[in-house]
Amino acid sequence: MDQTSNTGKEEVMKRSYLMEALIVIMCVLLLIVAFWEFILINIPAGHKGVLFRPLKGGTVTDRYFDEGLVLIFPWNQIYIYDTRVISGQDTIDALTEDGLQVRAEISYRYRPEADSLGKMHKDLGQDYADKVIVPHVTAATRDVISRYRMDALYTTSRSDIQSDMLGRVRDQVDGSYPITTIDLIVRNIVLEETVEQAIANKLVKEQEMLAYDFIIEKELKEEERKLIEARGIKYFQDTSGINILQWRGIEATEELAKSPNAKVVIIGTDTGELPVILGGN
């Protein structure tokens, strides 16, 4: 009787242990399901992850997680950074050297340095572009434009302007932050309509003046040619004693004599007269 009673108690205790173990396992599974997105992190292609451990020193600055699945404790966090080439653009109002306002449309490309993501996350955060790239691009654009007068800004090579801007941004950003500035492009510089029209009119006037200069130079050359021709004619008359008009008349008579058409050529008796040509078909 006692043995049967003990066996029954043991079976009840085993069932109780199994039930408790099953409850624990189910609770663990429920916790895993509930915190699954905090435990298993997916880092997309072209991205890196920075680990933040609130219970152990905060941001990990000496390493990063590469793309793929990462398993972490649920109380830790991973901040994901895009390490591919990132594009940005902005429209910036600026003043020229002569105090006129223009609007520059700027595009730029940059990328963060993967080896320094932890330090950048600790010092700047994920909005580092708004804190570093945008302010320095804006400052460089305004600084460069302020050194040009309006008409010079309108006529200067666009590549010279954007090269100057890019150099300034690289000096301020690449040398101080774990960021690489790839390029900077000035898409457009918009002037006020009245100012733009005035500059266009000025350019037209300049082209007209260049055309006038060309005409004047051409006429001077023509004048020089005629003077040389006149000196040649005078030299011919002085040395030959033949009037140039008579000589031209003789040449014309010779050409007409070669023609197959019928004609009558009357040679004047006076040496000052030119031949008279009659008839001809």
C-alpha contacts under 8 A as a table, 3 or more apart, distances in Angstrom:
res1	aa1	res2	aa2	distance
1	M	4	T	5.21
1	M	5	S	6.23
2	D	5	S	5.01
2	D	6	N	6.18
3	Q	6	N	5.13
3	Q	7	T	6.19
4	T	7	T	5.14
4	T	8	G	6.26
5	S	8	G	5.15
5	S	9	K	6.30
6	N	9	K	5.05
6	N	10	E	6.21
7	T	10	E	5.13
7	T	11	E	6.29
8	G	11	E	5.17
8	G	12	V	6.26
9	K	12	V	5.07
9	K	13	M	6.17
10	E	13	M	5.05
10	E	14	K	6.10
11	E	14	K	5.05
11	E	15	R	6.14
12	V	15	R	5.11
12	V	16	S	6.08
13	M	16	S	4.87
13	M	17	Y	6.11
14	K	17	Y	5.05
14	K	18	L	6.07
15	R	18	L	5.02
15	R	19	M	6.03
16	S	19	M	5.06
16	S	20	E	6.14
17	Y	20	E	5.05
17	Y	21	A	6.03
18	L	21	A	5.03
18	L	22	L	5.99
19	M	22	L	5.02
19	M	23	I	6.09
20	E	23	I	5.03
20	E	24	V	6.14
21	A	24	V	5.03
21	A	25	I	6.09
22	L	25	I	5.07
22	L	26	M	6.04
23	I	26	M	5.06
23	I	27	C	6.05
24	V	27	C	5.03
24	V	28	V	6.12
25	I	28	V	5.04
25	I	29	L	6.09
26	M	29	L	4.98
26	M	30	L	6.00
27	C	30	L	4.98
27	C	31	L	6.07
28	V	31	L	5.00
28	V	32	I	6.09
29	L	32	I	4.97
29	L	33	V	6.10
30	L	33	V	5.04
30	L	34	A	5.95
31	L	34	A	4.94
31	L	35	F	5.95
31	L	36	W	7.97
32	I	35	F	5.21
32	I	36	W	5.32
32	I	39	I	7.93
33	V	36	W	4.97
34	A	37	E	7.82
35	F	38	F	5.19
35	F	39	I	6.23
35	F	74	P	6.61
36	W	39	I	5.11
36	W	40	L	5.99
37	E	40	L	5.70
37	E	41	I	6.46
38	F	41	I	6.72
38	F	72	I	7.59
38	F	73	F	7.56
38	F	74	P	5.05
38	F	75	W	7.81
38	F	76	N	7.97
38	F	77	Q	7.48
39	I	71	L	5.56
39	I	72	I	5.06
39	I	73	F	5.67
39	I	74	P	5.06
40	L	69	L	6.55
40	L	70	V	5.65
40	L	71	L	4.65
40	L	72	I	6.49
41	I	69	L	5.56
41	I	70	V	5.04
41	I	71	L	6.35
41	I	72	I	7.66
41	I	78	I	7.67
42	N	67	E	7.46
42	N	68	G	5.58
42	N	69	L	4.52
42	N	70	V	6.34
43	I	47	H	6.33
43	I	48	K	6.68
43	I	49	G	6.75
43	I	66	D	7.18
43	I	67	E	4.65
43	I	68	G	5.00
43	I	69	L	6.24
43	I	70	V	7.54
43	I	80	I	6.87
44	P	47	H	5.65
44	P	67	E	5.55
44	P	68	G	6.41
45	A	67	E	5.55
45	A	68	G	7.43
46	G	67	E	6.85
46	G	82	D	6.29
46	G	83	T	5.85
46	G	84	R	5.73
47	H	66	D	7.09
47	H	67	E	5.90
47	H	80	I	6.55
47	H	81	Y	5.43
47	H	82	D	4.46
47	H	83	T	5.27
47	H	84	R	7.24
48	K	64	Y	6.54
48	K	65	F	5.62
48	K	66	D	5.04
48	K	67	E	5.92
48	K	80	I	5.69
48	K	81	Y	5.33
48	K	82	D	6.62
48	K	83	T	6.70
48	K	114	A	7.25
49	G	64	Y	5.57
49	G	65	F	4.65
49	G	66	D	6.43
49	G	67	E	7.63
49	G	78	I	5.77
49	G	79	Y	5.46
49	G	80	I	4.46
49	G	81	Y	6.22
50	V	59	T	7.43
50	V	60	V	6.86
50	V	61	T	7.82
50	V	63	R	7.66
50	V	64	Y	5.21
50	V	65	F	6.43
50	V	78	I	5.35
50	V	79	Y	5.08
50	V	80	I	6.39
50	V	81	Y	7.79
50	V	117	L	6.85
50	V	118	G	5.76
50	V	121	H	7.60
51	L	59	T	6.04
51	L	60	V	5.59
51	L	64	Y	7.00
51	L	65	F	7.70
51	L	76	N	7.28
51	L	77	Q	5.88
51	L	78	I	4.58
51	L	79	Y	6.54
51	L	118	G	7.86
52	F	58	G	5.21
52	F	59	T	4.33
52	F	60	V	6.11
52	F	76	N	5.87
52	F	77	Q	5.08
52	F	78	I	6.05
52	F	79	Y	7.60
53	R	56	K	5.30
53	R	57	G	6.30
53	R	58	G	4.64
53	R	59	T	6.20
53	R	60	V	7.45
53	R	75	W	7.51
53	R	76	N	4.90
53	R	77	Q	6.66
54	P	57	G	6.52
54	P	58	G	4.92
54	P	59	T	7.98
54	P	75	W	7.44
54	P	76	N	6.52
55	L	58	G	7.08
57	G	60	V	7.62
59	T	118	G	6.68
59	T	121	H	7.82
59	T	122	K	6.42
60	V	63	R	6.58
60	V	64	Y	7.78
60	V	118	G	5.98
61	T	64	Y	7.68
61	T	116	S	7.31
61	T	117	L	7.25
61	T	118	G	3.95
61	T	119	K	5.22
61	T	122	K	7.84
62	D	115	D	7.97
62	D	116	S	7.93
62	D	118	G	6.77
63	R	115	D	7.24
63	R	118	G	7.05
64	Y	114	A	7.88
64	Y	115	D	7.60
64	Y	117	L	7.33
64	Y	118	G	7.03
65	F	70	V	7.61
72	I	76	N	6.66
72	I	77	Q	7.90
73	F	76	N	5.52
74	P	77	Q	7.51
81	Y	117	L	7.86
81	Y	126	Q	7.23
82	D	86	I	7.88
82	D	112	P	7.93
83	T	86	I	7.96
83	T	111	R	6.00
83	T	112	P	5.81
83	T	113	E	7.24
83	T	114	A	6.55
84	R	111	R	6.10
84	R	112	P	8.00
85	V	109	R	6.52
85	V	110	Y	5.74
85	V	111	R	5.02
86	I	109	R	5.50
86	I	110	Y	5.38
86	I	111	R	5.79
87	S	107	S	7.36
87	S	108	Y	5.89
87	S	109	R	4.49
87	S	110	Y	6.67
88	G	107	S	5.78
88	G	108	Y	5.37
88	G	109	R	6.22
89	Q	105	E	7.49
89	Q	106	I	5.50
89	Q	107	S	4.15
89	Q	108	Y	6.09
90	D	105	E	6.03
90	D	106	I	5.33
90	D	107	S	6.52
91	T	103	R	6.67
91	T	104	A	5.69
91	T	105	E	4.53
91	T	106	I	6.16
92	I	103	R	5.62
92	I	104	A	5.17
92	I	105	E	6.45
92	I	106	I	7.55
92	I	138	T	6.52
92	I	141	T	7.57
92	I	142	R	7.80
93	D	101	Q	6.91
93	D	102	V	5.90
93	D	103	R	4.55
93	D	104	A	6.35
93	D	142	R	7.60
94	A	101	Q	5.68
94	A	102	V	5.53
94	A	103	R	6.28
94	A	104	A	7.42
94	A	141	T	7.59
94	A	142	R	5.11
94	A	145	I	6.79
94	A	146	S	7.28
95	L	98	D	7.83
95	L	99	G	5.50
95	L	100	L	5.38
95	L	101	Q	4.51
95	L	102	V	6.22
95	L	142	R	6.99
95	L	145	I	6.77
95	L	146	S	5.67
96	T	99	G	5.20
96	T	100	L	5.34
96	T	101	Q	6.37
96	T	102	V	7.30
96	T	145	I	5.53
96	T	146	S	4.35
96	T	147	R	6.65
96	T	148	Y	5.74
96	T	149	R	5.60
96	T	150	M	6.03
97	E	100	L	7.51
97	E	145	I	7.45
97	E	146	S	4.76
97	E	147	R	5.34
97	E	148	Y	5.29
97	E	149	R	4.85
97	E	150	M	7.29
98	D	148	Y	7.96
98	D	149	R	5.52
98	D	150	M	6.81
100	L	150	M	7.04
101	Q	191	L	7.26
101	Q	192	E	7.57
102	V	189	I	6.76
102	V	190	V	5.78
102	V	191	L	4.98
102	V	192	E	6.95
103	R	189	I	5.73
103	R	190	V	5.07
103	R	191	L	6.64
104	A	141	T	7.83
104	A	186	V	7.07
104	A	187	R	7.71
104	A	188	N	5.94
104	A	189	I	4.51
104	A	190	V	6.32
105	E	186	V	6.06
105	E	187	R	5.41
105	E	188	N	5.16
105	E	189	I	6.28
106	I	184	L	7.19
106	I	185	I	5.83
106	I	186	V	4.78
106	I	187	R	5.72
106	I	188	N	7.40
107	S	184	L	5.83
107	S	185	I	5.14
107	S	186	V	6.50
107	S	187	R	6.83
108	Y	181	T	7.91
108	Y	182	I	7.56
108	Y	183	D	5.68
108	Y	184	L	4.26
108	Y	185	I	6.11
109	R	181	T	6.28
109	R	182	I	5.38
109	R	183	D	5.53
109	R	184	L	6.60
110	Y	179	I	7.02
110	Y	180	T	5.56
110	Y	181	T	4.39
110	Y	182	I	5.12
110	Y	183	D	7.29
111	R	179	I	5.89
111	R	180	T	5.45
111	R	181	T	6.76
111	R	182	I	7.57
112	P	117	L	7.29
112	P	178	P	6.08
112	P	179	I	4.41
112	P	180	T	6.20
113	E	116	S	5.66
113	E	117	L	6.51
113	E	178	P	5.40
113	E	179	I	5.66
113	E	180	T	7.03
114	A	117	L	5.30
115	D	118	G	7.78
116	S	119	K	5.44
116	S	120	M	6.17
116	S	178	P	6.09
117	L	120	M	5.01
117	L	121	H	5.96
117	L	178	P	7.71
118	G	121	H	5.13
118	G	122	K	6.23
119	K	122	K	5.09
119	K	123	D	6.09
120	M	123	D	5.11
120	M	124	L	5.42
120	M	125	G	6.46
120	M	128	Y	7.93
120	M	177	Y	7.80
120	M	178	P	6.86
121	H	124	L	5.44
121	H	125	G	4.24
121	H	126	Q	6.37
122	K	125	G	6.18
124	L	127	D	7.16
124	L	128	Y	5.36
124	L	131	K	7.45
125	G	128	Y	5.66
126	Q	129	A	7.93
127	D	130	D	5.64
127	D	131	K	6.63
128	Y	131	K	4.96
128	Y	132	V	5.84
128	Y	133	I	7.46
129	A	132	V	5.27
129	A	133	I	4.78
129	A	134	V	6.19
130	D	133	I	6.18
130	D	134	V	5.36
130	D	135	P	7.11
131	K	134	V	6.81
131	K	135	P	6.69
132	V	135	P	5.79
132	V	136	H	6.26
132	V	173	V	7.11
133	I	136	H	5.48
133	I	137	V	6.04
133	I	173	V	7.22
134	V	137	V	5.21
134	V	138	T	6.06
135	P	138	T	5.13
135	P	139	A	6.09
136	H	139	A	5.00
136	H	140	A	5.99
136	H	169	V	5.98
136	H	172	Q	7.05
136	H	173	V	7.33
137	V	140	A	5.19
137	V	141	T	6.07
137	V	165	M	7.68
137	V	169	V	6.05
138	T	141	T	5.21
138	T	142	R	6.26
139	A	142	R	5.30
139	A	143	D	6.00
140	A	143	D	5.06
140	A	144	V	6.08
140	A	165	M	5.46
140	A	166	L	7.95
140	A	168	R	5.97
140	A	169	V	6.28
141	T	144	V	5.41
141	T	145	I	6.15
141	T	165	M	5.99
142	R	145	I	5.26
142	R	146	S	5.99
143	D	146	S	5.25
143	D	147	R	6.92
144	V	147	R	5.55
144	V	148	Y	7.35
144	V	161	I	7.26
144	V	164	D	7.03
144	V	165	M	6.44
145	I	148	Y	5.51
145	I	153	L	7.45
146	S	149	R	7.68
148	Y	152	A	5.93
148	Y	153	L	5.54
149	R	152	A	5.22
149	R	153	L	6.01
150	M	153	L	5.11
150	M	154	Y	6.25
151	D	154	Y	5.09
151	D	155	T	6.38
151	D	199	I	6.39
152	A	155	T	5.17
152	A	156	T	5.61
153	L	156	T	5.42
154	Y	199	I	7.99
156	T	160	D	7.41
156	T	161	I	7.61
157	S	160	D	5.48
157	S	161	I	6.85
158	R	161	I	5.28
158	R	162	Q	6.35
158	R	186	V	7.14
159	S	162	Q	5.29
159	S	163	S	5.93
160	D	163	S	5.22
160	D	164	D	6.30
161	I	164	D	5.30
161	I	165	M	6.40
161	I	186	V	7.93
162	Q	165	M	4.91
162	Q	166	L	6.00
162	Q	184	L	6.44
162	Q	185	I	5.94
162	Q	186	V	5.91
163	S	166	L	5.10
163	S	167	G	6.13
163	S	184	L	7.76
164	D	167	G	5.24
164	D	168	R	6.44
165	M	168	R	5.26
165	M	169	V	6.30
165	M	184	L	7.43
166	L	169	V	5.13
166	L	170	R	6.13
166	L	183	D	6.56
166	L	184	L	5.62
167	G	170	R	5.24
167	G	171	D	6.21
168	R	171	D	5.13
168	R	172	Q	6.36
169	V	172	Q	5.24
169	V	173	V	5.83
169	V	174	D	7.72
169	V	181	T	7.58
170	R	173	V	5.19
170	R	174	D	5.00
170	R	175	G	6.92
170	R	180	T	7.79
170	R	181	T	6.15
171	D	174	D	6.18
171	D	175	G	5.80
172	Q	175	G	6.13
172	Q	176	S	6.45
173	V	176	S	5.40
173	V	177	Y	5.67
173	V	179	I	6.80
173	V	180	T	7.69
173	V	181	T	7.51
174	D	177	Y	5.65
174	D	178	P	6.72
174	D	179	I	5.55
174	D	180	T	5.46
174	D	181	T	6.56
186	V	189	I	7.41
191	L	195	V	6.55
191	L	196	E	5.70
192	E	195	V	5.28
192	E	196	E	5.98
193	E	196	E	5.08
193	E	197	Q	6.14
194	T	197	Q	5.18
194	T	198	A	6.22
195	V	198	A	5.04
195	V	199	I	6.21
196	E	199	I	5.17
196	E	200	A	6.14
197	Q	200	A	4.98
197	Q	201	N	6.14
198	A	201	N	5.09
198	A	202	K	6.21
199	I	202	K	4.98
199	I	203	L	6.22
200	A	203	L	5.11
200	A	204	V	6.28
201	N	204	V	5.04
201	N	205	K	6.24
202	K	205	K	5.06
202	K	206	E	6.17
203	L	206	E	4.99
203	L	207	Q	6.23
204	V	207	Q	5.10
204	V	208	E	6.21
205	K	208	E	4.97
205	K	209	M	6.17
206	E	209	M	5.08
206	E	210	L	6.25
207	Q	210	L	5.01
207	Q	211	A	6.20
208	E	211	A	4.94
208	E	212	Y	6.19
209	M	212	Y	4.98
209	M	213	D	6.12
210	L	213	D	5.02
210	L	214	F	6.25
211	A	214	F	5.04
211	A	215	I	6.28
212	Y	215	I	5.02
212	Y	216	I	6.12
213	D	216	I	5.12
213	D	217	E	6.09
214	F	217	E	5.10
214	F	218	K	6.06
215	I	218	K	4.98
215	I	219	E	6.16
216	I	219	E	5.11
216	I	220	L	6.16
217	E	220	L	5.08
217	E	221	K	6.23
218	K	221	K	5.10
218	K	222	E	6.19
219	E	222	E	4.87
219	E	223	E	6.03
220	L	223	E	4.98
220	L	224	E	6.16
221	K	224	E	5.01
221	K	225	R	6.17
222	E	225	R	4.96
222	E	226	K	6.20
223	E	226	K	5.17
223	E	227	L	6.23
224	E	227	L	5.17
224	E	228	I	6.30
225	R	228	I	5.18
225	R	229	E	6.18
226	K	229	E	4.90
226	K	230	A	6.00
227	L	230	A	5.05
227	L	231	R	6.18
228	I	231	R	5.17
228	I	232	G	6.27
229	E	232	G	5.03
229	E	233	I	6.25
230	A	233	I	5.08
230	A	234	K	6.17
231	R	234	K	5.14
231	R	235	Y	6.10
232	G	235	Y	5.07
232	G	236	F	6.16
233	I	236	F	5.02
233	I	237	Q	6.26
233	I	244	I	7.01
234	K	237	Q	5.18
234	K	238	D	6.06
235	Y	238	D	5.15
235	Y	239	T	6.12
236	F	239	T	5.38
236	F	240	S	5.89
236	F	241	G	7.79
236	F	242	I	7.81
236	F	244	I	7.91
237	Q	240	S	5.31
237	Q	241	G	5.10
237	Q	242	I	5.38
237	Q	243	N	5.85
237	Q	244	I	6.59
238	D	241	G	5.61
238	D	242	I	7.95
242	I	246	Q	6.94
242	I	247	W	6.78
243	N	246	Q	5.28
243	N	247	W	6.34
244	I	247	W	4.95
244	I	248	R	6.19
245	L	248	R	5.04
245	L	249	G	6.14
246	Q	249	G	4.93
246	Q	250	I	6.20
246	Q	272	G	7.38
246	Q	273	E	7.61
246	Q	274	L	6.14
247	W	250	I	5.12
247	W	251	E	6.30
248	R	251	E	5.10
248	R	252	A	6.17
249	G	252	A	5.05
249	G	253	T	6.10
249	G	274	L	6.13
249	G	275	P	6.86
250	I	253	T	5.04
250	I	254	E	6.23
250	I	275	P	7.75
251	E	254	E	5.18
251	E	255	E	6.41
252	A	255	E	5.16
252	A	256	L	6.24
253	T	256	L	5.08
253	T	257	A	6.06
253	T	275	P	7.39
254	E	257	A	5.10
254	E	258	K	6.57
255	E	258	K	5.34
255	E	259	S	6.87
256	L	259	S	5.18
257	A	260	P	7.94
261	N	280	G	5.55
261	N	281	N	5.77
262	A	279	G	6.77
262	A	280	G	4.76
262	A	281	N	6.58
263	K	277	I	6.89
263	K	278	L	5.79
263	K	279	G	4.65
263	K	280	G	4.39
263	K	281	N	7.88
264	V	277	I	5.69
264	V	278	L	4.90
264	V	279	G	5.98
264	V	280	G	7.63
265	V	275	P	6.61
265	V	276	V	5.79
265	V	277	I	4.52
265	V	278	L	6.22
266	I	275	P	5.63
266	I	276	V	5.04
266	I	277	I	6.25
266	I	278	L	7.77
267	I	274	L	7.06
267	I	275	P	4.62
267	I	276	V	6.49
268	G	271	T	7.27
268	G	273	E	5.56
268	G	274	L	6.41
268	G	275	P	5.90
268	G	276	V	7.52
269	T	273	E	7.29
270	D	273	E	5.39
271	T	274	L	7.97
